[in-house]
Each structure stands twice: as C-alpha cells, then as structure tokens.
Amino acid sequence: MLRSTTTSLLASAKMLRQPLASTTTPFQARFRNAAAAASTSRLFSISASASSPPPPPQHYNNNGSTKTRHPRVLVTGSLGQLGSGLVKELRSMYGAENVVASDIRKAPEEFMANGPFVYADVMNYSALERIVVDWRIDWIVHYSALLSAVAEKNMAMALSVNMAGFQNMLELAKVHRLRIYSPSTIGAFGPSTPKDNTPDLTIMRPNTIYGITKLHNELMGEYYREKFGVDFRSARYPGILSADTPPGGGTTDYAVDIFHHAVRHGHYDCFLSKDTRLPMMYLSDCIKGTVEHLTYPTPLPQSVYNLAAVSFTPEELTKEIQKYLPHFTISYPDEARPDFRQAIADSWPATLDDSMARKDFGWKEEFGMENMVKLMLDKIQAQVAAEKKNATAAEAKNASMAA
Ligand SMILES: NC(=O)c1ccc[n+]([C@@H]2O[C@H](COP(=O)([O-])OP(=O)(O)OC[C@H]3O[C@@H](n4cnc5c(N)ncnc54)[C@H](O)[C@@H]3O)[C@@H](O)[C@H]2O)c1
C-alpha cells in the first residue's frame, strides 16, 4: 500500500517535471510555449538577481490589456514572522499602493503608515473576494497558517486555517485568474523520507497535522494548475531565522530564541536535543528567494521547489555563538523526557537538495552559518542597547518629574 501510494505520487510528480515533453491540455500547451520563451530570457531575467538587488519591477499586462502596470499583490498573514519583510520588499519594487497587506490582528502604527492594510480572515471567502475585486488584485501571497507546534496543539483550527483557508485562496485564484504563491515547508516530508539531501520528489508521508495540511495544499495547488491553469507557486521553506520579527510557533523556533537568550541571559534551555540537524535560512534570503520565485515571468517546470541555505544542530549553533559570547551556556532536555517538538523535528529532513530551484529560477542564498550568526547577534545586541537607553531616559524623566 505504502509502496503503491508512493510510486503513484512519484509518477505524478515526475510527470510534472516533463510538461515540455508530452502535454495535451490548453494550460500545458500554453505553459510549454511560455517555458520555452523563459529558457531564452532566463539569463537576463533571473540570474542577475541572484547576487544583489531584487529584479526590477515588472510591468504587468492583465487579460490582454494594452496598458501595462505593476501587479497588485494581496499578502495574507502579513503580520507574521515572514510577512512584514516581504510586504516591505514588494512595496519597494511595485509601490506601496500596489501591495495590500492583511491579517486578522491589529497592525502596529508604523505598519499602517507604510501602505494599505485590511482585515482579511482567510476563512471568509466572500470577504476575501471583495478585497480582490475592490483592490483589483493580480497576485496573492498566502502566508496565513498555523505553524507546526501550534498546529499540533490546535488540530481543528489548523485544519481550518491551513486547509480550508488555503482552499479559499486557491478558488479565488481560479475564479479571478490570479497568480498564487503559498509556501510549503520541510514539515511536508515525514519520517520515511530520506533524511539527507532530500530531493523535491521523494517519499512524503508526514505524521504531523502541519505537514499533512501543507502536503495537501501542495497537491491541491498542482491539481488546480493542471486542471484549471492556475499559476500556483510554492517553495518548501526550511526554518527561518530573523532578529526583528518573532517566530510564530514552529519547531525551528529554538534557532531564533537561542540568540535572544544568549545576549540577554547568557544561557538557553533548548527544547531539542543537541544533535538535531535541521535546514535553516536567514529571513532576507527567504524574502529574496520568494521574490525571485514569485516574479518569475512564466510558470516554472515544477509547482513546488525545495529552498535551502544551511543545516546545523543546536550544538553547532552554540559553538558558533560562543565565538562571540564565550560565556554562553546551553542545556538540553532529559533524553528520557523529550519535549513534544523533538518527535516533530525527528520526522523532518536534515539537509535538502534544492538544485532544481537553483537551476530553474536562479536561487542562491547570501547567508551561511557564520555571517548569519554574526548578523543575528549584532541586531539583538543593538536592540538590547536601545532598550537600556530608553529605560534610562524614562527613569531620568520620572526622577525629574518627582523632584
Ligand atoms: N517561519 C518559518 O520558519 C516557516 C518555515 C516554513 C514555512 N513557513 C510558512 O511560511 C508562511 C508564513 O509563516 P510565518 O512564520 O510568517 O507564520 P506566523 O505564524 O508568524 O504568521 C502567520 C500569520 O497568519 C495569521 N493568521 C492566522 N489565522 C488567520 C486567519 N484565519 N486569517 C488570516 N490570517 C490568519 C496570523 O495572525 C499571523 O500573523 C506560513 O505558510 C508557514 O507555514 C514558515
């Protein structure tokens, strides 16, 4: 049973990589022509963006109109760890008015000042449709989700937000002919997936709610692309590190928390074992890869790509931090009583093969372990210094008022 399911998954996945060879549907024919055109334009459209600034803003021609303009993008879940950075980048490319940020939480003042922000619950199809129509949206970046650790504790909500919410966005993309980018995750793999250098196409039997919902979405996106011609794009992100935005409840969150604890307290109680190797990436690389993928002018050979940068264990990360903070110490859980996130981490790959993303849209990371650790520490040390300065100023003000 496992073998036949896996074989059929592999076979259908293989077919996705062969649309240039034998295709029949109108979308596939369109895709074949577009892909042929892309292969000649790839050199100047993508590889230039791999090392420095993002690609220049594209002019967008929707439905054969003679007027060109920038695409108008709706970003869901934009107040999360990844959304605000992506919104900022897209606004610098396309103009603030062309990027509509959304979430179900109140945005901070400074976020509201930088461009349109609307309430959008991904469970409410008609409210979402109204936003698409009112704002004349062309592309959706769908970031709303419950991450691995949170999903495991809230199964019903994870099924709703991650699957029904995604289905709403996919349906909107179909009805209104939108491009849709919705990230997947290393969590879509499972314990029977080969752990090292895990390729795009392999055994996928996730055993977490997060992974199951994300694999479901990958397959639904591929189905909508084949059946209805929806321009569905997705990348399997590794754990993302950022100093400015807090992580949203994933299993890789330790790799962010450790820096805050190292700088503020000199010690960290890690919830994973010291030798748990997981793929990771610095936030700006994630944004760069996402923008390169999202803006690629034509549909790519695959709907879903692995995206990778570095892989490390808590012990290796600790050693790198100790180069700057030699007194930093770390402790690990008792092996007999592991944290519930250990089982999740153990079901994920240790390293990813992302060679197809590198080949097909020019993906290349800028941050390795060393420059990422240095930057995280610099940023958090600057935050702590600013907090101290503000606290001292507030104390002085209180003292002068009391006098
Ligand atoms: N951060 C990572 O390390 C990582 C790794 C792999 C994949 N991803 C994927 O990237 C995407 C963004 O992740 P993130 O880290 O920014 O997540 P996050 O948890 O930080 O943010 C998710 C956002 O979704 C919003 N949201 C929740 N329910 C909603 C609803 N019903 N309607 C609208 N919005 C709702 C939340 O308010 C939150 O702001 C997700 O799809 C996630 O699965 C993230």
The ligand as a Gaussian input file, in Angstrom:
#p B3LYP/6-31G(d) Opt

LIG

0 1
 N        8.660000      30.823000       9.801000
 C        9.183000      29.681000       9.376000
 O       10.210000      29.241000       9.872000
 C        8.473000      28.927000       8.264000
 C        9.062000      27.751000       7.789000
 C        8.424000      27.029000       6.779000
 C        7.251000      27.508000       6.232000
 N        6.690000      28.656000       6.714000
 C        5.416000      29.117000       6.120000
 O        5.505000      30.498000       5.797000
 C        4.225000      31.119000       5.980000
 C        4.369000      32.316000       6.901000
 O        4.871000      31.847000       8.134000
 P        5.171000      32.814000       9.377000
 O        6.354000      32.269000      10.065000
 O        5.152000      34.232000       8.966000
 O        3.889000      32.473000      10.283000
 P        3.356000      33.270000      11.570000
 O        2.699000      32.289000      12.462000
 O        4.416000      34.132000      12.139000
 O        2.250000      34.214000      10.918000
 C        1.041000      33.696000      10.405000
 C        0.025000      34.822000      10.344000
 O       -1.222000      34.258000       9.915000
 C       -2.236000      34.976000      10.602000
 N       -3.490000      34.198000      10.639000
 C       -3.834000      33.196000      11.479000
 N       -5.101000      32.810000      11.256000
 C       -5.570000      33.574000      10.241000
 C       -6.809000      33.661000       9.546000
 N       -7.846000      32.875000       9.882000
 N       -6.930000      34.563000       8.556000
 C       -5.888000      35.373000       8.228000
 N       -4.692000      35.343000       8.847000
 C       -4.537000      34.456000       9.848000
 C       -1.690000      35.231000      11.994000
 O       -2.352000      36.324000      12.611000
 C       -0.223000      35.509000      11.692000
 O        0.060000      36.884000      11.592000
 C        3.297000      30.015000       6.528000
 O        2.585000      29.446000       5.457000
 C        4.262000      28.991000       7.084000
 O        3.714000      27.698000       7.074000
 C        7.280000      29.375000       7.719000

